[in-house]
Amino acid sequence: MKYYKKIIGKRIYLSPINIDEVDSYIKWMNDETVAANFGEYHRMVSSKSDMKWIYEPPRDMHRYAVVLLDNDELIGSLSLHNIDNLNRNAFIGIFIGDAEQRGKGYGAEAIRLILNYGFKTINLHSIMLTVHSDNYAGIKCYKNVGFREVGRFPEVIFKDGKYVDKICMSILEHEFEK
C-alpha cells in the first residue's frame, strides 16, 4: 500500500485514496458506529461494486485517506464534496474507521487540515456538514474546530427504532482564521 503526503499535519496526513485498500473501507462501512452515523447501517456493503465512490469519485469531490504520519497506517477517510466554485462553498464528510484510533483527536486534526486547504488553497468561503443529533462525539469535535449549528431537520433519520434530528453546521472563512 502506498500513500502520498498531499496535506501534512502534526500526526496525520491526507493522501489520495489507495484503491488497494478497498477491503478496509468495506469493513469500516459495515462497522456499526461508522455506518450508523452515515445513516447506512441498514445497507450491506459487501463488494467492490458497493464502493463505487472509491473508484469513481464525482468531479466535485476531493476524497482523502487519513493516514498516520509515523507509520503510514490508514485510519479513516475525509472528503470535501459538493464543491461549488461559483458560490465558494462545499461540504465535508469524515470518519475514523479504525475503532482503536477514535477519540485521539485525529478527526479534529484532519478537519483542520481540510479547512485550511479549502479556505486557503481552493478559495472556499463556507464549508458545511450535517451530523446526526445523537453523534455526540462528532458534534463536540466539530464545535471544537469552529463549526456552529445553523439549522436542524427534525426527526429525519430513523435508527435503532427511533427518529433523530439531522443538524446542519457551518464555518466561514473568517471564522476559521480566528
PyMOL CGO cylinders between C-alpha atoms (Angstrom):
from pymol import cmd
from pymol.cgo import CYLINDER

trace = [
    CYLINDER, 0.00, 0.00, 0.00, 1.29, 3.37, -0.98, 0.3, 1, 1, 1, 1, 1, 1,
    CYLINDER, 1.29, 3.37, -0.98, 0.17, 6.80, 0.16, 0.3, 1, 1, 1, 1, 1, 1,
    CYLINDER, 0.17, 6.80, 0.16, 1.18, 10.26, -0.93, 0.3, 1, 1, 1, 1, 1, 1,
    CYLINDER, 1.18, 10.26, -0.93, 1.54, 13.08, 1.58, 0.3, 1, 1, 1, 1, 1, 1,
    CYLINDER, 1.54, 13.08, 1.58, -0.77, 15.60, -0.09, 0.3, 1, 1, 1, 1, 1, 1,
    CYLINDER, -0.77, 15.60, -0.09, -1.71, 17.60, 3.05, 0.3, 1, 1, 1, 1, 1, 1,
    CYLINDER, -1.71, 17.60, 3.05, 0.53, 17.11, 6.09, 0.3, 1, 1, 1, 1, 1, 1,
    CYLINDER, 0.53, 17.11, 6.09, -0.31, 17.73, 9.74, 0.3, 1, 1, 1, 1, 1, 1,
    CYLINDER, -0.31, 17.73, 9.74, 1.48, 17.07, 13.01, 0.3, 1, 1, 1, 1, 1, 1,
    CYLINDER, 1.48, 17.07, 13.01, 0.34, 13.46, 13.49, 0.3, 1, 1, 1, 1, 1, 1,
    CYLINDER, 0.34, 13.46, 13.49, -1.52, 12.59, 10.30, 0.3, 1, 1, 1, 1, 1, 1,
    CYLINDER, -1.52, 12.59, 10.30, -1.55, 13.37, 6.62, 0.3, 1, 1, 1, 1, 1, 1,
    CYLINDER, -1.55, 13.37, 6.62, -4.20, 13.31, 3.93, 0.3, 1, 1, 1, 1, 1, 1,
    CYLINDER, -4.20, 13.31, 3.93, -3.45, 11.25, 0.86, 0.3, 1, 1, 1, 1, 1, 1,
    CYLINDER, -3.45, 11.25, 0.86, -5.33, 10.38, -2.30, 0.3, 1, 1, 1, 1, 1, 1,
    CYLINDER, -5.33, 10.38, -2.30, -7.17, 7.12, -1.59, 0.3, 1, 1, 1, 1, 1, 1,
    CYLINDER, -7.17, 7.12, -1.59, -5.31, 3.93, -2.44, 0.3, 1, 1, 1, 1, 1, 1,
    CYLINDER, -5.31, 3.93, -2.44, -7.87, 1.69, -4.16, 0.3, 1, 1, 1, 1, 1, 1,
    CYLINDER, -7.87, 1.69, -4.16, -5.94, -1.38, -2.99, 0.3, 1, 1, 1, 1, 1, 1,
    CYLINDER, -5.94, -1.38, -2.99, -7.36, -0.61, 0.48, 0.3, 1, 1, 1, 1, 1, 1,
    CYLINDER, -7.36, -0.61, 0.48, -10.96, -1.25, -0.59, 0.3, 1, 1, 1, 1, 1, 1,
    CYLINDER, -10.96, -1.25, -0.59, -11.27, -4.14, 1.88, 0.3, 1, 1, 1, 1, 1, 1,
    CYLINDER, -11.27, -4.14, 1.88, -10.58, -1.76, 4.79, 0.3, 1, 1, 1, 1, 1, 1,
    CYLINDER, -10.58, -1.76, 4.79, -13.31, 0.57, 3.54, 0.3, 1, 1, 1, 1, 1, 1,
    CYLINDER, -13.31, 0.57, 3.54, -15.78, -2.32, 3.15, 0.3, 1, 1, 1, 1, 1, 1,
    CYLINDER, -15.78, -2.32, 3.15, -15.02, -3.38, 6.74, 0.3, 1, 1, 1, 1, 1, 1,
    CYLINDER, -15.02, -3.38, 6.74, -15.50, 0.16, 8.04, 0.3, 1, 1, 1, 1, 1, 1,
    CYLINDER, -15.50, 0.16, 8.04, -18.71, 0.79, 6.10, 0.3, 1, 1, 1, 1, 1, 1,
    CYLINDER, -18.71, 0.79, 6.10, -20.14, -2.28, 7.85, 0.3, 1, 1, 1, 1, 1, 1,
    CYLINDER, -20.14, -2.28, 7.85, -18.94, -1.15, 11.28, 0.3, 1, 1, 1, 1, 1, 1,
    CYLINDER, -18.94, -1.15, 11.28, -21.99, -0.19, 13.34, 0.3, 1, 1, 1, 1, 1, 1,
    CYLINDER, -21.99, -0.19, 13.34, -20.54, 3.10, 14.61, 0.3, 1, 1, 1, 1, 1, 1,
    CYLINDER, -20.54, 3.10, 14.61, -19.36, 4.31, 11.20, 0.3, 1, 1, 1, 1, 1, 1,
    CYLINDER, -19.36, 4.31, 11.20, -22.41, 3.14, 9.25, 0.3, 1, 1, 1, 1, 1, 1,
    CYLINDER, -22.41, 3.14, 9.25, -24.96, 4.38, 11.80, 0.3, 1, 1, 1, 1, 1, 1,
    CYLINDER, -24.96, 4.38, 11.80, -23.53, 7.89, 11.67, 0.3, 1, 1, 1, 1, 1, 1,
    CYLINDER, -23.53, 7.89, 11.67, -23.95, 7.91, 7.91, 0.3, 1, 1, 1, 1, 1, 1,
    CYLINDER, -23.95, 7.91, 7.91, -27.50, 6.56, 8.11, 0.3, 1, 1, 1, 1, 1, 1,
    CYLINDER, -27.50, 6.56, 8.11, -26.38, 3.48, 6.22, 0.3, 1, 1, 1, 1, 1, 1,
    CYLINDER, -26.38, 3.48, 6.22, -26.36, 0.71, 8.81, 0.3, 1, 1, 1, 1, 1, 1,
    CYLINDER, -26.36, 0.71, 8.81, -29.40, -0.90, 7.17, 0.3, 1, 1, 1, 1, 1, 1,
    CYLINDER, -29.40, -0.90, 7.17, -27.33, -1.48, 3.99, 0.3, 1, 1, 1, 1, 1, 1,
    CYLINDER, -27.33, -1.48, 3.99, -24.95, -4.37, 3.49, 0.3, 1, 1, 1, 1, 1, 1,
    CYLINDER, -24.95, -4.37, 3.49, -21.70, -3.26, 1.88, 0.3, 1, 1, 1, 1, 1, 1,
    CYLINDER, -21.70, -3.26, 1.88, -20.19, -6.48, 0.63, 0.3, 1, 1, 1, 1, 1, 1,
    CYLINDER, -20.19, -6.48, 0.63, -18.32, -5.96, -2.59, 0.3, 1, 1, 1, 1, 1, 1,
    CYLINDER, -18.32, -5.96, -2.59, -16.11, -3.63, -4.50, 0.3, 1, 1, 1, 1, 1, 1,
    CYLINDER, -16.11, -3.63, -4.50, -19.11, -2.65, -6.65, 0.3, 1, 1, 1, 1, 1, 1,
    CYLINDER, -19.11, -2.65, -6.65, -20.72, -1.18, -3.49, 0.3, 1, 1, 1, 1, 1, 1,
    CYLINDER, -20.72, -1.18, -3.49, -17.70, 1.09, -3.17, 0.3, 1, 1, 1, 1, 1, 1,
    CYLINDER, -17.70, 1.09, -3.17, -18.04, 2.99, -6.44, 0.3, 1, 1, 1, 1, 1, 1,
    CYLINDER, -18.04, 2.99, -6.44, -17.15, 6.27, -4.66, 0.3, 1, 1, 1, 1, 1, 1,
    CYLINDER, -17.15, 6.27, -4.66, -13.58, 4.99, -4.21, 0.3, 1, 1, 1, 1, 1, 1,
    CYLINDER, -13.58, 4.99, -4.21, -13.07, 4.13, -7.88, 0.3, 1, 1, 1, 1, 1, 1,
    CYLINDER, -13.07, 4.13, -7.88, -15.15, 6.89, -9.47, 0.3, 1, 1, 1, 1, 1, 1,
    CYLINDER, -15.15, 6.89, -9.47, -15.47, 9.93, -7.21, 0.3, 1, 1, 1, 1, 1, 1,
    CYLINDER, -15.47, 9.93, -7.21, -17.66, 12.72, -8.57, 0.3, 1, 1, 1, 1, 1, 1,
    CYLINDER, -17.66, 12.72, -8.57, -15.92, 15.66, -10.24, 0.3, 1, 1, 1, 1, 1, 1,
    CYLINDER, -15.92, 15.66, -10.24, -16.97, 17.99, -7.41, 0.3, 1, 1, 1, 1, 1, 1,
    CYLINDER, -16.97, 17.99, -7.41, -15.29, 15.87, -4.73, 0.3, 1, 1, 1, 1, 1, 1,
    CYLINDER, -15.29, 15.87, -4.73, -11.83, 15.63, -3.20, 0.3, 1, 1, 1, 1, 1, 1,
    CYLINDER, -11.83, 15.63, -3.20, -11.60, 12.37, -1.22, 0.3, 1, 1, 1, 1, 1, 1,
    CYLINDER, -11.60, 12.37, -1.22, -8.65, 11.58, 1.02, 0.3, 1, 1, 1, 1, 1, 1,
    CYLINDER, -8.65, 11.58, 1.02, -7.32, 8.75, 3.11, 0.3, 1, 1, 1, 1, 1, 1,
    CYLINDER, -7.32, 8.75, 3.11, -6.48, 9.77, 6.67, 0.3, 1, 1, 1, 1, 1, 1,
    CYLINDER, -6.48, 9.77, 6.67, -3.09, 8.22, 7.40, 0.3, 1, 1, 1, 1, 1, 1,
    CYLINDER, -3.09, 8.22, 7.40, -0.87, 8.24, 10.50, 0.3, 1, 1, 1, 1, 1, 1,
    CYLINDER, -0.87, 8.24, 10.50, 2.35, 10.13, 9.85, 0.3, 1, 1, 1, 1, 1, 1,
    CYLINDER, 2.35, 10.13, 9.85, 4.62, 7.93, 11.95, 0.3, 1, 1, 1, 1, 1, 1,
    CYLINDER, 4.62, 7.93, 11.95, 3.78, 4.55, 10.39, 0.3, 1, 1, 1, 1, 1, 1,
    CYLINDER, 3.78, 4.55, 10.39, 1.67, 5.19, 7.24, 0.3, 1, 1, 1, 1, 1, 1,
    CYLINDER, 1.67, 5.19, 7.24, -1.32, 3.36, 8.77, 0.3, 1, 1, 1, 1, 1, 1,
    CYLINDER, -1.32, 3.36, 8.77, -4.68, 4.07, 7.14, 0.3, 1, 1, 1, 1, 1, 1,
    CYLINDER, -4.68, 4.07, 7.14, -7.20, 5.05, 9.84, 0.3, 1, 1, 1, 1, 1, 1,
    CYLINDER, -7.20, 5.05, 9.84, -10.07, 6.76, 8.05, 0.3, 1, 1, 1, 1, 1, 1,
    CYLINDER, -10.07, 6.76, 8.05, -11.49, 8.84, 5.23, 0.3, 1, 1, 1, 1, 1, 1,
    CYLINDER, -11.49, 8.84, 5.23, -12.26, 12.50, 4.68, 0.3, 1, 1, 1, 1, 1, 1,
    CYLINDER, -12.26, 12.50, 4.68, -13.95, 14.23, 1.78, 0.3, 1, 1, 1, 1, 1, 1,
    CYLINDER, -13.95, 14.23, 1.78, -14.57, 17.74, 0.58, 0.3, 1, 1, 1, 1, 1, 1,
    CYLINDER, -14.57, 17.74, 0.58, -17.61, 17.30, -1.66, 0.3, 1, 1, 1, 1, 1, 1,
    CYLINDER, -17.61, 17.30, -1.66, -20.39, 19.16, -3.46, 0.3, 1, 1, 1, 1, 1, 1,
    CYLINDER, -20.39, 19.16, -3.46, -17.77, 21.78, -4.19, 0.3, 1, 1, 1, 1, 1, 1,
    CYLINDER, -17.77, 21.78, -4.19, -19.45, 24.84, -5.65, 0.3, 1, 1, 1, 1, 1, 1,
    CYLINDER, -19.45, 24.84, -5.65, -16.76, 27.08, -7.14, 0.3, 1, 1, 1, 1, 1, 1,
    CYLINDER, -16.76, 27.08, -7.14, -19.16, 29.85, -8.14, 0.3, 1, 1, 1, 1, 1, 1,
    CYLINDER, -19.16, 29.85, -8.14, -20.59, 30.30, -4.63, 0.3, 1, 1, 1, 1, 1, 1,
    CYLINDER, -20.59, 30.30, -4.63, -17.34, 29.19, -2.96, 0.3, 1, 1, 1, 1, 1, 1,
    CYLINDER, -17.34, 29.19, -2.96, -18.79, 26.53, -0.66, 0.3, 1, 1, 1, 1, 1, 1,
    CYLINDER, -18.79, 26.53, -0.66, -18.54, 22.81, -0.04, 0.3, 1, 1, 1, 1, 1, 1,
    CYLINDER, -18.54, 22.81, -0.04, -19.41, 20.08, 2.44, 0.3, 1, 1, 1, 1, 1, 1,
    CYLINDER, -19.41, 20.08, 2.44, -17.12, 17.79, 4.38, 0.3, 1, 1, 1, 1, 1, 1,
    CYLINDER, -17.12, 17.79, 4.38, -17.59, 14.22, 5.48, 0.3, 1, 1, 1, 1, 1, 1,
    CYLINDER, -17.59, 14.22, 5.48, -15.28, 12.27, 7.74, 0.3, 1, 1, 1, 1, 1, 1,
    CYLINDER, -15.28, 12.27, 7.74, -14.97, 9.02, 9.61, 0.3, 1, 1, 1, 1, 1, 1,
    CYLINDER, -14.97, 9.02, 9.61, -12.21, 7.40, 11.58, 0.3, 1, 1, 1, 1, 1, 1,
    CYLINDER, -12.21, 7.40, 11.58, -12.77, 3.78, 10.62, 0.3, 1, 1, 1, 1, 1, 1,
    CYLINDER, -12.77, 3.78, 10.62, -10.20, 2.16, 12.86, 0.3, 1, 1, 1, 1, 1, 1,
    CYLINDER, -10.20, 2.16, 12.86, -12.00, 1.91, 16.22, 0.3, 1, 1, 1, 1, 1, 1,
    CYLINDER, -12.00, 1.91, 16.22, -8.72, 1.90, 18.16, 0.3, 1, 1, 1, 1, 1, 1,
    CYLINDER, -8.72, 1.90, 18.16, -7.84, 5.31, 16.70, 0.3, 1, 1, 1, 1, 1, 1,
    CYLINDER, -7.84, 5.31, 16.70, -11.12, 7.05, 17.61, 0.3, 1, 1, 1, 1, 1, 1,
    CYLINDER, -11.12, 7.05, 17.61, -11.14, 9.59, 20.40, 0.3, 1, 1, 1, 1, 1, 1,
    CYLINDER, -11.14, 9.59, 20.40, -7.49, 10.56, 19.95, 0.3, 1, 1, 1, 1, 1, 1,
    CYLINDER, -7.49, 10.56, 19.95, -8.03, 13.86, 18.12, 0.3, 1, 1, 1, 1, 1, 1,
    CYLINDER, -8.03, 13.86, 18.12, -7.14, 12.57, 14.66, 0.3, 1, 1, 1, 1, 1, 1,
    CYLINDER, -7.14, 12.57, 14.66, -10.55, 13.56, 13.28, 0.3, 1, 1, 1, 1, 1, 1,
    CYLINDER, -10.55, 13.56, 13.28, -10.19, 17.14, 14.52, 0.3, 1, 1, 1, 1, 1, 1,
    CYLINDER, -10.19, 17.14, 14.52, -6.69, 17.38, 13.07, 0.3, 1, 1, 1, 1, 1, 1,
    CYLINDER, -6.69, 17.38, 13.07, -7.91, 16.04, 9.71, 0.3, 1, 1, 1, 1, 1, 1,
    CYLINDER, -7.91, 16.04, 9.71, -10.78, 18.54, 9.68, 0.3, 1, 1, 1, 1, 1, 1,
    CYLINDER, -10.78, 18.54, 9.68, -8.44, 21.45, 10.45, 0.3, 1, 1, 1, 1, 1, 1,
    CYLINDER, -8.44, 21.45, 10.45, -6.19, 20.33, 7.59, 0.3, 1, 1, 1, 1, 1, 1,
    CYLINDER, -6.19, 20.33, 7.59, -9.06, 20.17, 5.09, 0.3, 1, 1, 1, 1, 1, 1,
    CYLINDER, -9.06, 20.17, 5.09, -10.49, 23.50, 6.30, 0.3, 1, 1, 1, 1, 1, 1,
    CYLINDER, -10.49, 23.50, 6.30, -7.13, 25.17, 5.78, 0.3, 1, 1, 1, 1, 1, 1,
    CYLINDER, -7.13, 25.17, 5.78, -6.86, 23.56, 2.33, 0.3, 1, 1, 1, 1, 1, 1,
    CYLINDER, -6.86, 23.56, 2.33, -10.42, 24.52, 1.43, 0.3, 1, 1, 1, 1, 1, 1,
    CYLINDER, -10.42, 24.52, 1.43, -10.14, 28.13, 2.52, 0.3, 1, 1, 1, 1, 1, 1,
    CYLINDER, -10.14, 28.13, 2.52, -6.52, 28.90, 1.61, 0.3, 1, 1, 1, 1, 1, 1,
    CYLINDER, -6.52, 28.90, 1.61, -5.87, 26.69, -1.42, 0.3, 1, 1, 1, 1, 1, 1,
    CYLINDER, -5.87, 26.69, -1.42, -9.11, 26.27, -3.31, 0.3, 1, 1, 1, 1, 1, 1,
    CYLINDER, -9.11, 26.27, -3.31, -10.58, 29.61, -2.18, 0.3, 1, 1, 1, 1, 1, 1,
    CYLINDER, -10.58, 29.61, -2.18, -13.78, 28.49, -0.46, 0.3, 1, 1, 1, 1, 1, 1,
    CYLINDER, -13.78, 28.49, -0.46, -15.78, 30.88, 1.70, 0.3, 1, 1, 1, 1, 1, 1,
    CYLINDER, -15.78, 30.88, 1.70, -18.07, 28.44, 3.53, 0.3, 1, 1, 1, 1, 1, 1,
    CYLINDER, -18.07, 28.44, 3.53, -17.71, 24.79, 4.49, 0.3, 1, 1, 1, 1, 1, 1,
    CYLINDER, -17.71, 24.79, 4.49, -20.68, 22.86, 5.82, 0.3, 1, 1, 1, 1, 1, 1,
    CYLINDER, -20.68, 22.86, 5.82, -21.58, 19.45, 7.19, 0.3, 1, 1, 1, 1, 1, 1,
    CYLINDER, -21.58, 19.45, 7.19, -24.53, 17.53, 8.54, 0.3, 1, 1, 1, 1, 1, 1,
    CYLINDER, -24.53, 17.53, 8.54, -24.45, 15.32, 11.60, 0.3, 1, 1, 1, 1, 1, 1,
    CYLINDER, -24.45, 15.32, 11.60, -26.99, 13.16, 13.40, 0.3, 1, 1, 1, 1, 1, 1,
    CYLINDER, -26.99, 13.16, 13.40, -28.09, 14.69, 16.69, 0.3, 1, 1, 1, 1, 1, 1,
    CYLINDER, -28.09, 14.69, 16.69, -27.11, 11.53, 18.60, 0.3, 1, 1, 1, 1, 1, 1,
    CYLINDER, -27.11, 11.53, 18.60, -23.50, 11.66, 17.34, 0.3, 1, 1, 1, 1, 1, 1,
    CYLINDER, -23.50, 11.66, 17.34, -22.28, 13.46, 20.46, 0.3, 1, 1, 1, 1, 1, 1,
    CYLINDER, -22.28, 13.46, 20.46, -18.57, 12.86, 19.82, 0.3, 1, 1, 1, 1, 1, 1,
    CYLINDER, -18.57, 12.86, 19.82, -18.87, 14.21, 16.28, 0.3, 1, 1, 1, 1, 1, 1,
    CYLINDER, -18.87, 14.21, 16.28, -20.78, 17.31, 17.37, 0.3, 1, 1, 1, 1, 1, 1,
    CYLINDER, -20.78, 17.31, 17.37, -18.21, 18.03, 20.08, 0.3, 1, 1, 1, 1, 1, 1,
    CYLINDER, -18.21, 18.03, 20.08, -15.37, 17.63, 17.59, 0.3, 1, 1, 1, 1, 1, 1,
    CYLINDER, -15.37, 17.63, 17.59, -17.00, 19.91, 15.00, 0.3, 1, 1, 1, 1, 1, 1,
    CYLINDER, -17.00, 19.91, 15.00, -17.67, 22.62, 17.58, 0.3, 1, 1, 1, 1, 1, 1,
    CYLINDER, -17.67, 22.62, 17.58, -14.09, 22.39, 18.83, 0.3, 1, 1, 1, 1, 1, 1,
    CYLINDER, -14.09, 22.39, 18.83, -12.71, 23.12, 15.36, 0.3, 1, 1, 1, 1, 1, 1,
    CYLINDER, -12.71, 23.12, 15.36, -15.07, 26.08, 14.90, 0.3, 1, 1, 1, 1, 1, 1,
    CYLINDER, -15.07, 26.08, 14.90, -18.28, 24.81, 13.32, 0.3, 1, 1, 1, 1, 1, 1,
    CYLINDER, -18.28, 24.81, 13.32, -21.56, 26.22, 14.61, 0.3, 1, 1, 1, 1, 1, 1,
    CYLINDER, -21.56, 26.22, 14.61, -25.09, 24.89, 14.29, 0.3, 1, 1, 1, 1, 1, 1,
    CYLINDER, -25.09, 24.89, 14.29, -27.02, 26.77, 11.60, 0.3, 1, 1, 1, 1, 1, 1,
    CYLINDER, -27.02, 26.77, 11.60, -30.11, 24.62, 11.27, 0.3, 1, 1, 1, 1, 1, 1,
    CYLINDER, -30.11, 24.62, 11.27, -31.81, 21.37, 12.01, 0.3, 1, 1, 1, 1, 1, 1,
    CYLINDER, -31.81, 21.37, 12.01, -34.07, 18.90, 10.24, 0.3, 1, 1, 1, 1, 1, 1,
    CYLINDER, -34.07, 18.90, 10.24, -36.23, 17.38, 12.98, 0.3, 1, 1, 1, 1, 1, 1,
    CYLINDER, -36.23, 17.38, 12.98, -36.69, 13.60, 13.12, 0.3, 1, 1, 1, 1, 1, 1,
    CYLINDER, -36.69, 13.60, 13.12, -35.49, 12.82, 9.59, 0.3, 1, 1, 1, 1, 1, 1,
    CYLINDER, -35.49, 12.82, 9.59, -33.21, 9.89, 10.49, 0.3, 1, 1, 1, 1, 1, 1,
    CYLINDER, -33.21, 9.89, 10.49, -34.71, 6.60, 11.69, 0.3, 1, 1, 1, 1, 1, 1,
    CYLINDER, -34.71, 6.60, 11.69, -32.32, 4.33, 13.54, 0.3, 1, 1, 1, 1, 1, 1,
    CYLINDER, -32.32, 4.33, 13.54, -32.47, 1.95, 16.46, 0.3, 1, 1, 1, 1, 1, 1,
    CYLINDER, -32.47, 1.95, 16.46, -36.25, 2.21, 16.50, 0.3, 1, 1, 1, 1, 1, 1,
    CYLINDER, -36.25, 2.21, 16.50, -36.44, 5.98, 16.92, 0.3, 1, 1, 1, 1, 1, 1,
    CYLINDER, -36.44, 5.98, 16.92, -36.11, 9.20, 14.99, 0.3, 1, 1, 1, 1, 1, 1,
    CYLINDER, -36.11, 9.20, 14.99, -33.23, 11.63, 15.43, 0.3, 1, 1, 1, 1, 1, 1,
    CYLINDER, -33.23, 11.63, 15.43, -32.59, 15.10, 14.05, 0.3, 1, 1, 1, 1, 1, 1,
    CYLINDER, -32.59, 15.10, 14.05, -30.06, 15.96, 11.38, 0.3, 1, 1, 1, 1, 1, 1,
    CYLINDER, -30.06, 15.96, 11.38, -28.05, 19.02, 12.41, 0.3, 1, 1, 1, 1, 1, 1,
    CYLINDER, -28.05, 19.02, 12.41, -26.57, 21.39, 9.84, 0.3, 1, 1, 1, 1, 1, 1,
    CYLINDER, -26.57, 21.39, 9.84, -23.28, 23.04, 10.81, 0.3, 1, 1, 1, 1, 1, 1,
    CYLINDER, -23.28, 23.04, 10.81, -21.13, 25.60, 9.04, 0.3, 1, 1, 1, 1, 1, 1,
    CYLINDER, -21.13, 25.60, 9.04, -17.88, 27.52, 9.32, 0.3, 1, 1, 1, 1, 1, 1,
    CYLINDER, -17.88, 27.52, 9.32, -16.96, 30.61, 7.34, 0.3, 1, 1, 1, 1, 1, 1,
    CYLINDER, -16.96, 30.61, 7.34, -13.51, 31.51, 6.10, 0.3, 1, 1, 1, 1, 1, 1,
    CYLINDER, -13.51, 31.51, 6.10, -13.08, 34.42, 8.55, 0.3, 1, 1, 1, 1, 1, 1,
    CYLINDER, -13.08, 34.42, 8.55, -14.29, 32.28, 11.46, 0.3, 1, 1, 1, 1, 1, 1,
    CYLINDER, -14.29, 32.28, 11.46, -11.60, 29.70, 10.76, 0.3, 1, 1, 1, 1, 1, 1,
    CYLINDER, -11.60, 29.70, 10.76, -8.87, 32.34, 10.62, 0.3, 1, 1, 1, 1, 1, 1,
    CYLINDER, -8.87, 32.34, 10.62, -9.65, 33.30, 14.24, 0.3, 1, 1, 1, 1, 1, 1,
]
cmd.load_cgo(trace, "trace")
